[in-house]
Amino acid sequence: MTFISSFLLILLSLNLHAEEWKKSQLKIKLPEMNNLEFSNRAACANDSNKPTKSLFILIDNLNLGKTLYRFAKNENLDSSVFTTTGIKTYRKTLLQALNTITYKLVNRQLPLLPVNTDHYLTPLSYQDLSRRCHSLDRCPELDIYIKSLWDLSEKKYLNYIPRILKFDNFNSNLHFLKDEVVKKNRVGCYEVKKFSALEAHLYGGKPTKDALSELSSALINNQDYFSSCDEENKMPSLKVATYQWDLLISDDKEWDRLGFDFWNSLKLYLNYLMKDEAFLKKVAGEYAYIFPSVSMSESVVLASNGCGSISPPSCTMDYLSKNSMRLFAQDEFKTSMGEIELMKQIPSSLADDLLKNPIVDVNRDILDFKNYEMAHQWTENFFDNFSKVKGFFKLRLLNSTKNLFYISRTKVEHFAASLDRDLETLKKSPDSNEELKRSFYHLCAEYYVGTHEKLSFLKGDIDNLSKNEQLKDVLSFNNDYRVENILEYLSSIRNEVILRCNRLEKEKFWENNLAINRPDYKRWYRQEVYQEKPAPFDDSDPSFLKTSPGFISIADHNGVNKTELSLCGSASECARVYLADMFRLRAVSNYLTALVPNSGFPTDANIFNPYSERVACKTYDPWRKTKTSMFQFFVDLSQAGLSIINPMPVYVSATIDPKTPVSFATLVKDGKVFYDPSFNKDKVHASLMLDLGAIAGIPCLISISDIKQPPVAYYAFNGININACNEDSKNTATVNDSSDIRTSKTSHSECFTCSLSLVGSLKQVTTAVPVVRPFAFLTYALINLYKNMSDPENVPRRWEVNPFFVHETFRKYGEIPKKCVRSLSRGDLCLESKCEEVAAKSVYANFNTYIESILTDPFGQQTKIKTSSCSKPIILYNDLSLTGCQMRARPYTVEDFKIPSSCKVKVTK
C-alpha cells in the first residue's frame, strides 16, 4: 500500500463519522429577530443616522386602568375582572394595529407618508396637512385624509398603487416599499420577561466568547426571557408591558432609504387606527368606546432597540427633548434629582449640555438593565419617574401660564403708578416699611440679573420663547394670549422696573442697613446666583404683602360661592411673580415634546444611543479620528517622498480641527441650532517644520508659520544655539506648536529658537543615505497609521451576530469555541470547514428543517446533510470550480440538492 493510499484511508476514516449535533435543542422555538448589531462608540454614533429595524414598545396602563376601574364601578361590573381584561385587550389591540399597518405597508396597500415634507415630490395635500397639524392632538382634516387612504386599502384590488397615485400624486418609487424588503412580510413580536444577553448589543463593545456563550444560553432558555405576542400568558404587571418588535429586513439599502418614512407612517396610521370605530369594534369588542380616550403620547413610548433611530436625528428642541427621557430609566434619577438640570427653574439648554459633555459613556449598561430581575420592574421604574416629572411639568406649565395671563391683562401704566406710590411711601418712612423695602431690593436684584438689556445673560433665553412652535400651539387657546404678547408685556414691565431701580442706585438708597434674607429671593434667582439645588417637585416661592384683594386678584368660582383670591399683594411682587413665571415657562419649553406632549402619537426616542443628538448637533464626529488619521498618513507619505530629494528632512505638518458650535444659548432659532459660519468648514492649521531629530535623534524643533520664503534659506546651523526673529506688521501670528496658530491684528515679532545638543549634527543629517531617509519616514507613517486606527472607541467598528447561527454553532460543538468568535462576530456560521458552512446555510435558506449532522467527503465533491425531518441524508453537490467550497454568486437552490424520495422536507417559501 502506497503512502498516498494510506493517507487517503486515514482521511476517509476521519470524515466518515460526522458528529451528531445536539438533538435535545431541536424542539426549541427560537425567536424571530434581526441580527444583533454590536458597535463601539463611533460606529453607534454613526448608525444613529440610519432607521432602526427593531423597537421596544413600552406601555403604561396606569391611566387606562383607572378609567376602566371607574367605568366598571359606574356600571356595577366586577371592577377587577373588567379592568384586568380591558388592559390585556388594549395591549392586544395595539399590537394587532401595528401588525395590520405593517402588513399593508409592506404589501403596498398603503403609501409611506414621508417624514420630510420639503421634498418637491411630496404629495401636496399631505404636505399641507402635515404642516398645519404639526404637534396637534386632534386634527380632523388629517384624520379624514388618512381615513380615505385606509378605506382604499380595505378594498380588493390586484394593484393598489395606481389608485393611490391618483388620490394625492404619490410617487411609486418614493412612497412605496419594494417587494420583500421585509423578509416574508414577517415581524418578530415578543413580550420581554427578563433582560438577558439578547440585549447585550445595547451595552456596546465587541462581542466576546463569554458574551456569545451567554447569548447561546439565553437562546436555549429563551422561554424564560421572551414569550410570543400571540401566546396567552398571565400578565406579569397590570401597570406596564414591555414588547420587542422586529422587522425582519432583507434589503438593507432599501430600508436605509425609506425606513424613516416607514416609522413616520406607522405612527400616523396607528394614531388613526386606535381611534377608528370599525377597527376597534372588531378587535376590542366592548372596550371599543373606551380606548379612544387613551392618549398614546401619554401611555406608549417607542424606543429604538439599538443604535438606529425611529425619527431622523436633528438638532432641534423636539428631538433633544425626547431623548432626554433616558434619564428616567437610570437608577440614580431619584437620588440625583437635585443635580439634574431639568428640575431647575433655569435649566441649562439641552444643547448646552451637549457642548459640555461631547463624550459620554456608551460601552456599558447605561440604562441599568442588569439591576432589575424582571423587565417589567425596569419599565415600571421608567414610567414611574416619567409620570411624576410629566405631572410636575404640566403643573408648572399650568401655574405659570395662569399667572402670566392674569398679570399681563393689567395695564402697564397701572403698574408704573403703583410702583411710584409704593416708592413714595417707602422714602417717607423707610424704617417702618422694612418688608416693602426688601421687596424692592429683591425686585431690582432679580430684574438686573434676569432682564437687564446689557447685564442679563438670560434675556436671550427668554426672547427665544417666541420661536418655540409647540409652545405657541399650547397657548393658542386664546387669540389674545400669545407668546409675543407676554414677551412684550415683560419688556414693558422691565423698562419701568429698571428705570426706578437705576434711580434708587443713584440715590444710594440701599446704603442704609438692610437685612436681606436669601430665602426671600425667588427660587430661580437662588438656583442661578447661589447655585442652590432644586428641591424635587417643588416650585414654591416666597410671597410678600398677601393682602386681600391685593394688587391683582382673580375670581375663584367654587359652586355657588365666588371669592376673590389675591395673586400678588403689590406691584413689585407682581413684577417678580411675572419674571419667575417667565423662567418657569422657559424651563418647560425645553422639554415640551417629551413631558407636555400635544399630539396623540406615541412618543419615540433613541434612549439607548446618547450620541444620536451629539452627531445631529455636530458636537461629536464619528469619523473625525479616521479622517485625521488618514490625513496625517498622507502627510507622512509626502514627507517620505520629499526626503528623497531634500538634504534635510523638511516637511509639512498639519492637523484638522472639527466643526465646533460657538454657543447654543443664543443660537436656537425656529427650533433649529445654527452655527457661526466660520465654523462650518474644517480648519486646517499648517506649518513648515524642520525636525532634525526625526532621523538623527537630535532634540531640536524649529516651527515657523506665515512666512513665504523657504526657511532653509534663512537659517543655518553653525553652533549649539540659534535664535532668529522676524517682524511683519501685515502678516502676524502667534505659534505655540505646530497645530496652534492664532492670528493677531497688531504687529508682532515671531521668534524661533533651536538648541542643538551635538556640534556638526547638520552634516550628519544632510549626509544620510537617501534610501534610508524615505524608508524611515515610510515606516514611521505606517506605524503612526496603525496606532491611530487602533483606537478602540473613536474609529467606527461594528460586529453583526446572527442569533440562529450562534445557536447552531453551540449545537455543533456543545459550546462556543474560541476559534468561532471571529466568524460569529461577522454574522457567519462556524463549522469544521467552509464546505460545511456553505451546506448549512443552503439548507437553512431552502428548507424548513434543522441539521443533525454534516459530512463532506475528503475531496469536497459532495456534502451529506442529515436533517430533523428526514431519515436519510440529503446531498449537496459542491461547485468545485470555487476553491474551499466558497458560496457562489448564485446561491444554491432546492434543485442543487439530491433529496431522497422518502424524505419530506418542507421547502421554505
SVG drawing of the C-alpha trace seen along z (x, -y; Angstrom):
<svg xmlns="http://www.w3.org/2000/svg" viewBox="-75 -111 106 113">
<polyline fill="none" stroke="black" stroke-width="0.4" points="0.0,0.0 1.4,-3.3 1.8,-6.3 -0.8,-8.2 -3.4,-5.4 -2.7,-5.1 -3.2,-8.8 -6.5,-8.8 -7.8,-5.9 -6.9,-7.7 -8.6,-10.9 -11.7,-8.9 -11.9,-7.3 -11.7,-10.7 -14.6,-12.1 -16.9,-9.0 -18.1,-9.6 -19.8,-13.0 -20.5,-14.3 -24.2,-14.4 -25.3,-17.8 -27.3,-18.3 -30.8,-17.0 -32.1,-18.0 -32.3,-21.6 -34.2,-20.8 -37.6,-21.4 -36.6,-24.9 -38.5,-27.6 -36.1,-30.4 -37.4,-34.0 -37.6,-35.6 -35.3,-38.6 -32.8,-40.6 -29.1,-40.1 -27.7,-41.7 -25.6,-44.7 -22.7,-45.3 -20.7,-48.6 -18.2,-50.8 -18.8,-54.5 -18.0,-55.9 -20.0,-53.2 -23.0,-53.6 -22.9,-57.4 -22.7,-57.0 -25.6,-54.4 -27.9,-56.9 -28.4,-58.3 -29.9,-55.0 -33.5,-53.8 -33.8,-51.1 -35.1,-47.7 -36.2,-46.8 -38.2,-48.6 -39.0,-48.2 -42.7,-49.1 -43.1,-50.4 -46.7,-50.6 -48.0,-52.4 -51.5,-51.2 -51.9,-53.2 -54.3,-55.8 -56.2,-53.3 -56.6,-51.1 -58.1,-54.0 -60.5,-54.7 -61.6,-51.1 -62.0,-50.8 -64.2,-53.9 -66.3,-52.7 -66.8,-49.3 -67.9,-50.9 -70.4,-53.2 -71.8,-50.2 -71.9,-47.9 -69.5,-45.5 -66.8,-43.4 -64.1,-46.1 -61.2,-43.7 -62.2,-41.4 -63.2,-44.3 -60.0,-46.2 -57.7,-43.2 -59.4,-42.1 -59.5,-45.6 -55.8,-46.1 -55.0,-42.8 -57.4,-43.7 -55.8,-47.1 -52.3,-45.6 -53.5,-43.1 -55.4,-45.7 -52.3,-47.9 -50.1,-45.0 -52.8,-44.0 -53.0,-47.5 -49.2,-47.6 -49.2,-44.2 -52.2,-45.3 -50.5,-48.6 -47.2,-46.8 -48.8,-44.2 -50.5,-46.9 -47.3,-49.0 -45.0,-46.1 -47.7,-44.8 -48.1,-48.3 -51.7,-48.7 -50.9,-51.9 -48.4,-54.5 -45.5,-55.8 -46.2,-59.2 -42.8,-60.9 -41.3,-62.5 -39.5,-65.1 -42.3,-67.2 -39.8,-69.6 -39.1,-67.3 -40.5,-68.6 -42.4,-65.3 -44.2,-65.3 -47.9,-64.9 -49.4,-68.4 -52.4,-67.7 -50.4,-65.6 -47.7,-68.3 -50.2,-71.0 -51.9,-68.9 -48.7,-67.7 -47.5,-71.3 -50.8,-72.6 -51.4,-69.7 -47.9,-69.5 -48.0,-68.6 -51.8,-68.8 -53.6,-66.2 -56.7,-66.5 -56.6,-67.3 -59.9,-66.3 -58.6,-67.2 -55.6,-64.8 -57.9,-62.1 -60.2,-62.4 -57.2,-62.2 -55.8,-59.1 -59.3,-57.5 -59.6,-57.9 -56.2,-56.1 -57.3,-53.4 -60.6,-52.8 -58.7,-52.3 -56.5,-49.7 -59.6,-47.8 -60.9,-47.2 -60.0,-44.3 -57.5,-45.4 -54.8,-43.4 -52.7,-46.6 -53.4,-49.5 -50.7,-51.8 -52.5,-53.4 -55.5,-54.3 -53.3,-55.7 -51.3,-57.7 -54.5,-59.4 -55.5,-60.1 -52.8,-62.7 -50.0,-62.4 -47.9,-59.9 -44.7,-58.7 -44.4,-54.9 -40.7,-55.0 -40.5,-57.3 -43.7,-56.4 -43.9,-52.6 -41.6,-49.8 -40.2,-47.4 -41.3,-43.7 -39.6,-41.6 -37.9,-44.5 -39.4,-42.9 -38.4,-39.2 -41.5,-37.1 -43.5,-40.1 -42.8,-38.9 -42.3,-40.7 -41.0,-39.2 -43.1,-40.3 -42.3,-39.2 -43.2,-40.2 -39.9,-40.7 -39.9,-38.9 -36.3,-39.4 -33.4,-41.2 -30.5,-39.0 -27.6,-38.5 -30.2,-39.0 -29.9,-42.8 -26.1,-42.6 -25.7,-44.7 -27.2,-47.7 -24.2,-47.7 -21.8,-48.4 -18.4,-46.9 -17.1,-43.9 -18.8,-40.5 -16.6,-38.2 -16.5,-34.5 -18.3,-34.9 -20.9,-37.2 -21.6,-34.7 -21.8,-31.8 -24.3,-33.8 -26.3,-34.5 -26.4,-30.8 -27.6,-30.0 -30.3,-32.7 -31.5,-31.4 -31.7,-27.8 -33.7,-29.1 -35.5,-31.9 -38.9,-31.0 -37.6,-32.4 -36.9,-35.7 -39.4,-36.0 -43.0,-34.9 -44.6,-35.4 -47.2,-38.2 -49.7,-35.5 -49.4,-33.5 -52.0,-33.6 -49.9,-34.3 -50.5,-35.8 -49.6,-39.4 -46.6,-39.9 -47.7,-43.5 -51.0,-45.3 -49.3,-48.7 -46.8,-48.2 -45.8,-46.0 -42.5,-45.6 -42.5,-44.3 -39.8,-43.8 -40.9,-44.3 -38.5,-43.3 -39.0,-44.0 -37.1,-41.2 -35.3,-43.3 -33.8,-41.6 -32.8,-44.7 -30.7,-47.0 -30.1,-49.5 -33.8,-50.0 -34.6,-50.1 -32.0,-52.8 -33.7,-54.8 -37.2,-54.6 -37.0,-53.3 -37.6,-56.7 -40.7,-57.2 -41.9,-53.8 -41.8,-54.7 -43.4,-58.0 -46.2,-56.3 -46.6,-53.7 -47.2,-56.4 -49.6,-58.3 -51.7,-55.3 -51.5,-54.0 -52.9,-57.2 -55.8,-57.0 -56.5,-53.2 -56.6,-53.3 -59.5,-55.8 -61.2,-54.1 -64.6,-52.7 -64.8,-49.9 -61.4,-48.5 -61.9,-48.8 -65.3,-47.1 -63.8,-44.2 -60.7,-43.8 -61.6,-45.3 -65.3,-44.4 -67.0,-46.0 -63.9,-48.2 -64.1,-49.9 -65.7,-53.0 -63.1,-53.4 -59.8,-53.0 -60.1,-56.2 -59.9,-58.2 -56.4,-56.9 -53.7,-59.3 -50.9,-57.2 -48.5,-60.1 -49.1,-59.6 -49.1,-55.8 -46.9,-54.5 -43.1,-55.0 -41.3,-53.5 -37.6,-53.1 -35.1,-52.1 -33.6,-48.7 -30.0,-49.6 -28.1,-52.5 -30.5,-53.2 -33.3,-55.8 -37.0,-55.9 -37.1,-59.6 -34.3,-61.3 -31.9,-62.8 -32.0,-66.6 -30.6,-69.3 -34.0,-70.6 -35.5,-71.0 -38.2,-68.4 -35.5,-65.7 -33.3,-66.7 -36.4,-66.8 -37.5,-63.3 -34.0,-61.8 -33.7,-63.3 -36.2,-60.6 -33.2,-58.3 -32.7,-60.0 -35.9,-58.4 -34.6,-54.8 -31.4,-55.4 -31.3,-54.2 -29.7,-57.3 -32.5,-59.5 -34.4,-59.6 -31.3,-60.2 -29.7,-62.8 -32.8,-65.0 -31.1,-67.9 -28.3,-67.7 -30.5,-67.3 -30.9,-70.3 -34.5,-69.6 -35.7,-70.1 -34.3,-73.6 -36.3,-76.7 -33.5,-77.9 -32.0,-74.7 -29.1,-74.8 -30.1,-74.4 -30.3,-70.9 -27.9,-71.7 -25.5,-73.5 -25.2,-70.1 -24.0,-68.5 -21.3,-71.1 -20.2,-70.5 -20.2,-66.7 -19.4,-65.8 -18.1,-62.4 -20.2,-60.2 -20.0,-56.6 -21.7,-54.3 -20.0,-50.9 -21.8,-49.8 -25.3,-49.2 -26.2,-52.9 -29.9,-52.3 -29.2,-49.9 -30.9,-46.8 -28.9,-44.5 -30.2,-46.0 -33.7,-44.5 -34.6,-40.8 -37.7,-41.3 -38.2,-43.5 -41.5,-44.9 -39.7,-46.2 -37.3,-48.3 -40.3,-49.6 -42.3,-50.4 -39.3,-52.4 -39.0,-54.2 -42.7,-55.2 -42.9,-56.0 -40.1,-58.6 -41.5,-59.7 -45.1,-60.2 -44.0,-62.1 -41.9,-64.5 -44.6,-64.9 -47.1,-65.7 -44.7,-68.2 -44.1,-69.9 -47.8,-70.1 -48.4,-71.8 -45.5,-74.1 -46.9,-75.0 -50.4,-75.5 -49.4,-77.7 -47.0,-79.8 -49.4,-80.4 -52.2,-81.2 -50.2,-83.8 -48.8,-85.3 -52.2,-85.5 -53.8,-87.4 -50.9,-89.7 -50.4,-90.6 -54.0,-91.9 -53.1,-94.7 -52.2,-98.0 -48.5,-98.9 -49.5,-102.4 -51.3,-101.0 -48.1,-99.0 -45.9,-102.2 -48.3,-104.3 -48.5,-101.6 -44.7,-101.3 -44.4,-105.1 -46.9,-105.1 -45.1,-102.4 -41.7,-104.1 -43.1,-107.4 -44.4,-105.6 -41.1,-103.8 -39.0,-107.0 -41.1,-108.9 -40.6,-106.3 -38.1,-103.6 -37.6,-102.2 -41.3,-101.5 -41.7,-99.7 -39.0,-97.1 -40.9,-94.4 -41.7,-96.8 -38.0,-97.9 -36.8,-94.3 -39.4,-93.6 -38.0,-96.4 -34.4,-95.3 -35.2,-91.8 -37.1,-93.2 -34.1,-95.2 -31.7,-92.4 -33.8,-89.9 -34.5,-92.2 -30.9,-93.2 -29.8,-89.6 -32.8,-88.3 -33.7,-91.0 -31.3,-93.9 -30.6,-94.9 -26.8,-94.9 -26.2,-92.9 -28.5,-89.9 -27.2,-86.7 -30.8,-85.3 -32.6,-87.8 -31.8,-85.9 -33.2,-82.7 -36.5,-84.4 -36.6,-86.0 -36.2,-82.6 -39.6,-81.5 -41.2,-83.3 -39.5,-80.8 -40.9,-77.7 -43.7,-76.5 -45.1,-73.9 -45.3,-76.4 -47.4,-78.6 -49.7,-75.6 -50.1,-75.1 -51.0,-78.8 -53.3,-79.0 -56.5,-78.6 -56.9,-82.4 -56.2,-84.7 -55.1,-87.5 -52.7,-85.2 -49.7,-84.6 -46.1,-84.2 -45.4,-87.5 -47.9,-89.2 -46.4,-88.0 -42.9,-88.8 -43.9,-92.4 -45.5,-92.8 -42.4,-91.6 -40.4,-94.1 -42.7,-96.9 -42.5,-96.0 -38.8,-95.6 -38.4,-99.2 -40.5,-100.6 -38.6,-98.5 -35.1,-99.2 -35.9,-102.9 -36.8,-103.1 -34.0,-100.7 -31.4,-102.9 -32.8,-105.9 -32.6,-104.2 -29.0,-103.2 -28.1,-106.8 -29.7,-108.0 -27.7,-105.3 -30.9,-104.2 -29.6,-100.8 -26.6,-102.1 -28.6,-102.1 -28.6,-98.9 -31.0,-96.4 -31.4,-92.8 -31.6,-90.6 -32.6,-87.0 -31.5,-84.7 -34.7,-82.6 -36.7,-85.7 -35.4,-85.6 -37.4,-83.8 -36.3,-80.2 -34.9,-80.8 -32.6,-83.5 -31.3,-81.3 -30.6,-78.5 -28.9,-80.7 -26.9,-83.0 -26.3,-80.9 -26.3,-77.6 -29.0,-76.2 -30.0,-72.7 -33.6,-72.4 -36.0,-70.7 -37.6,-67.8 -41.1,-68.6 -41.2,-71.9 -41.7,-75.2 -43.0,-77.2 -41.7,-80.8 -41.9,-83.2 -44.5,-85.9 -44.9,-89.3 -47.8,-91.6 -50.5,-89.0 -53.3,-91.3 -56.8,-90.9 -57.9,-91.9 -54.2,-92.7 -52.7,-94.4 -54.1,-91.7 -56.9,-89.4 -58.6,-86.6 -62.1,-85.2 -62.4,-81.7 -65.7,-80.0 -66.4,-77.3 -70.0,-76.2 -72.3,-79.0 -69.6,-80.8 -67.5,-83.3 -64.4,-84.7 -61.5,-86.9 -58.0,-85.4 -55.0,-87.7 -52.5,-86.7 -49.9,-89.2 -50.1,-91.8 -48.1,-94.7 -46.9,-95.9 -43.3,-94.9 -44.4,-91.4 -46.4,-91.0 -43.4,-92.1 -41.3,-89.4 -44.0,-86.8 -44.2,-87.6 -40.5,-87.2 -40.3,-84.0 -43.1,-82.5 -41.4,-83.6 -38.5,-81.5 -40.7,-78.6 -42.3,-78.8 -38.8,-78.9 -37.8,-75.8 -40.9,-73.9 -40.4,-74.9 -37.1,-72.9 -38.9,-69.6 -42.4,-70.2 -42.3,-67.3 -41.4,-64.7 -43.1,-65.9 -46.0,-68.0 -47.0,-66.3 -49.5,-68.0 -50.1,-65.2 -51.8,-61.8 -48.9,-59.9 -46.8,-57.6 -43.6,-59.2 -40.4,-57.8 -36.9,-58.2 -33.4,-56.9 -32.7,-56.4 -30.1,-53.7 -27.8,-55.9 -26.6,-59.1 -24.7,-60.0 -27.7,-60.4 -28.2,-64.0 -24.5,-64.7 -24.0,-63.7 -27.0,-65.7 -25.7,-68.8 -22.2,-68.2 -20.6,-68.1 -19.2,-64.6 -18.0,-63.5 -17.7,-59.7 -15.4,-59.9 -13.0,-62.6 -10.4,-60.1 -10.5,-58.2 -10.2,-61.4 -7.4,-62.9 -5.5,-59.6 -5.7,-59.3 -4.9,-62.9 -1.8,-62.5 -0.9,-59.4 -0.8,-61.2 1.2,-64.0 3.7,-61.4 3.8,-59.8 4.5,-63.2 7.4,-63.6 8.8,-60.3 8.7,-61.4 10.2,-64.9 13.1,-63.3 14.4,-61.6 15.3,-64.9 15.8,-67.2 19.1,-67.2 17.3,-67.9 14.0,-66.4 11.8,-69.4 8.1,-68.5 4.6,-69.9 2.8,-69.1 -1.0,-69.7 -4.0,-69.0 -7.7,-69.2 -10.0,-70.9 -13.5,-69.5 -16.7,-71.6 -17.4,-73.4 -20.5,-75.3 -19.8,-78.5 -22.7,-78.7 -26.2,-77.2 -27.6,-79.8 -28.3,-82.3 -28.3,-80.1 -31.6,-78.3 -34.0,-79.7 -37.2,-78.2 -36.4,-75.0 -33.0,-74.6 -29.5,-75.1 -27.3,-77.3 -23.5,-77.6 -21.2,-80.5 -20.3,-80.5 -16.6,-80.5 -17.0,-77.1 -18.8,-75.5 -15.7,-74.2 -12.8,-72.2 -9.9,-74.4 -6.5,-73.2 -3.6,-74.6 -0.4,-74.1 3.2,-74.9 6.6,-74.2 8.8,-72.4 12.5,-71.4 12.8,-68.4 16.4,-67.5 15.6,-64.8 13.4,-62.7 16.3,-60.6 19.4,-61.6 17.7,-61.6 18.6,-65.2 16.2,-67.1 15.7,-70.1 12.5,-71.6 12.0,-74.7 8.5,-75.8 7.7,-78.8 4.5,-79.9 3.1,-82.6 6.5,-83.1 6.6,-82.7 10.3,-82.2 11.7,-78.7 13.1,-78.5 16.3,-76.8 17.3,-79.9 17.3,-82.0 18.5,-79.6 21.8,-77.7 23.1,-75.7 26.6,-76.6 26.6,-76.3 24.8,-74.9 22.2,-77.6 20.3,-79.5 18.0,-82.4 16.2,-84.3 13.3,-86.8 11.2,-88.2 8.9,-91.2 6.0,-91.7 3.2,-94.2 0.9,-92.9 1.0,-89.2 1.4,-88.2 1.0,-85.0 1.5,-83.6 2.6,-80.0 2.6,-77.7 3.1,-74.5 2.7,-73.1 -1.1,-72.9 -1.8,-76.1 -1.8,-79.3 -3.6,-82.4 -3.8,-85.4 -3.4,-88.9 -4.4,-92.3 -1.4,-94.1 2.2,-93.8 4.1,-91.1 7.6,-89.5 7.9,-85.8 11.0,-84.4 12.2,-80.9 14.8,-79.1 16.7,-75.8 19.1,-74.4 21.4,-71.6 22.9,-69.0 25.6,-67.9 28.0,-70.0 28.1,-69.1 24.7,-67.5 23.6,-69.2 26.3,-67.4 25.2,-64.1 21.6,-64.6 22.4,-66.0 24.8,-63.2 22.3,-60.4 21.9,-57.7 19.0,-58.9 17.4,-55.4 17.4,-55.3 15.6,-58.6 12.4,-57.8 12.3,-54.3 12.5,-55.7 9.7,-58.1 7.6,-55.5 8.0,-53.1 7.0,-56.0 3.9,-56.7 2.7,-53.1 3.4,-52.7 1.6,-56.0 -1.4,-55.0 -1.6,-51.6 -1.6,-53.3 -4.2,-55.9 -6.5,-53.3 -6.3,-51.0 -8.3,-53.4 -11.0,-51.1 -13.7,-53.7 -13.3,-56.6 -12.7,-54.6 -16.0,-53.1 -16.2,-49.3 -19.3,-47.1 -20.0,-43.4 -23.1,-41.5 -24.2,-38.4 -26.8,-36.1 -28.6,-34.6 -29.7,-31.5 -26.1,-30.8 -24.9,-31.2 -27.5,-28.6 -26.5,-26.2 -22.8,-26.6 -23.5,-25.7 -25.4,-22.7 -22.5,-21.6 -19.8,-21.9 -21.7,-21.9 -20.1,-25.3 -18.9,-28.4 -15.3,-27.6 -12.8,-30.5 -12.0,-29.9 -15.6,-30.7 -15.8,-34.1 -14.5,-35.9 -16.8,-34.1 -19.8,-34.6 -19.0,-38.3 -19.2,-38.6 -22.7,-37.2 -21.4,-33.9 -21.7,-30.2 -18.7,-28.5 -18.4,-24.8 -15.4,-22.5 -15.0,-23.6 -16.1,-26.1 -18.0,-23.2 -20.0,-22.5 -20.8,-26.2 -22.0,-26.6 -24.1,-23.4 -25.6,-24.5 -26.5,-28.0 -28.0,-26.5 -30.2,-24.1 -31.4,-26.9 -32.2,-29.1 -34.1,-26.4 -35.7,-24.1 -37.7,-24.5 -35.7,-22.0 -32.8,-21.6 -29.5,-20.0 -28.5,-16.9 -25.1,-16.3 -23.0,-17.2 -20.4,-15.1 -18.2,-16.2 -16.2,-13.7 -12.4,-14.2 -12.3,-15.6 -15.1,-18.1 -17.3,-16.8 -20.4,-16.3 -21.8,-17.0 -24.3,-14.8 -26.7,-16.6 -28.8,-14.7 -31.8,-16.7 -34.5,-16.5 -37.3,-15.9 -35.5,-13.2 -34.4,-9.7 -31.8,-9.7 -29.3,-12.5 -29.9,-14.9 -26.9,-15.6 -25.4,-18.8 -23.1,-18.5 -20.4,-21.2 -19.3,-23.6 -15.6,-22.6 -14.8,-25.5 -14.6,-27.5 -11.8,-26.9 -12.7,-25.9 -16.5,-25.5 -17.0,-29.3 -20.5,-30.4 -21.3,-31.1 -22.7,-34.3 -25.9,-32.4 -26.8,-30.7 -27.6,-27.0 -31.3,-26.3 -33.5,-23.3 -32.6,-22.0 -28.9,-21.7 -29.8,-19.1 -30.5,-15.4 -33.4,-14.7 -34.4,-11.0 -37.9,-10.1 -38.7,-9.0 -37.7,-12.4 -40.5,-15.0 -38.6,-18.2 -40.6,-21.4 -39.3,-23.9 -39.0,-27.4 -41.3,-29.8"/>
</svg>
